[in-house]
Amino acid sequence: MVNVVEAKNASFTYWREGKHVFIAPSGTINAITAPSFLNAYKKAAENAEVTCVTVDCRNLKTITSGGLRAFMVMKKALSQWKIYLINVSPDVMNILDETDFTSLFDIP
């Protein structure tokens, strides 16, 4: 089942397929929208044996320091899981590169 968490200037679509969680942010992940992003992955993973998370960034316009912190919180909480960031735009990739977040996540 596909679900959506709405936030100001962003939305977070999430679903689970077996042990794999998918999150598709749209808009901006910042200090205001980061709690909604974290809520989406928590809801998608609850009551399940999840081993992998994929964040599809195709509709992510930008990410600020608050959004990067949310990514770090997710990474720390899910340290035993594989976390993939896919369809990352050049602008978002530049932010991830400059902050060395590319070394923390699998980005194909």
SVG drawing of the C-alpha trace seen along z (x, -y; Angstrom):
<svg xmlns="http://www.w3.org/2000/svg" viewBox="-2 -25 35 35">
<polyline fill="none" stroke="black" stroke-width="0.4" points="0.0,0.0 1.3,-3.4 1.0,-6.2 1.8,-9.9 3.0,-12.1 2.3,-15.8 4.4,-18.7 4.8,-22.4 6.6,-22.5 7.1,-18.7 5.5,-15.4 6.8,-11.9 5.4,-8.9 6.3,-5.6 5.6,-1.9 7.0,1.5 7.7,4.5 8.6,7.4 11.7,6.4 12.4,3.3 11.1,-0.2 10.8,-2.8 10.5,-6.6 10.0,-9.2 10.4,-12.7 9.0,-15.6 10.0,-19.2 12.5,-20.2 13.8,-18.4 14.7,-21.1 14.3,-21.6 10.5,-22.1 9.9,-19.0 12.5,-16.7 10.3,-15.3 7.7,-14.3 10.5,-12.5 11.5,-10.6 7.9,-9.8 7.5,-8.4 10.4,-5.9 9.3,-5.0 5.7,-4.3 6.9,-2.3 9.2,-0.1 7.0,0.4 6.1,4.0 8.3,5.4 11.7,7.1 13.2,4.5 16.7,4.9 16.8,2.2 15.7,-1.3 15.6,-3.1 15.1,-6.9 14.0,-7.9 15.2,-11.5 13.8,-12.2 11.4,-14.9 13.6,-16.2 14.3,-19.8 16.8,-20.6 18.0,-19.5 19.2,-21.8 21.3,-21.1 18.0,-20.1 17.4,-17.5 21.0,-16.3 20.5,-15.8 17.3,-13.8 19.4,-11.6 22.0,-11.1 19.3,-10.3 17.9,-7.7 21.4,-6.3 22.2,-6.0 18.9,-4.4 19.1,-1.9 22.9,-1.2 22.3,2.5 20.3,1.8 21.4,1.0 20.3,-2.6 20.2,-3.6 19.7,-7.1 18.6,-6.9 17.7,-9.4 19.6,-12.1 19.6,-15.4 22.9,-17.2 22.0,-20.0 21.2,-17.6 24.3,-15.5 26.4,-18.6 25.2,-19.2 25.8,-15.5 29.3,-15.7 30.2,-18.9 29.1,-17.5 30.7,-14.1 27.3,-12.4 28.1,-10.4 30.4,-8.3 27.5,-7.4 25.0,-6.1 24.9,-3.8 24.3,-6.1 24.2,-4.2"/>
</svg>
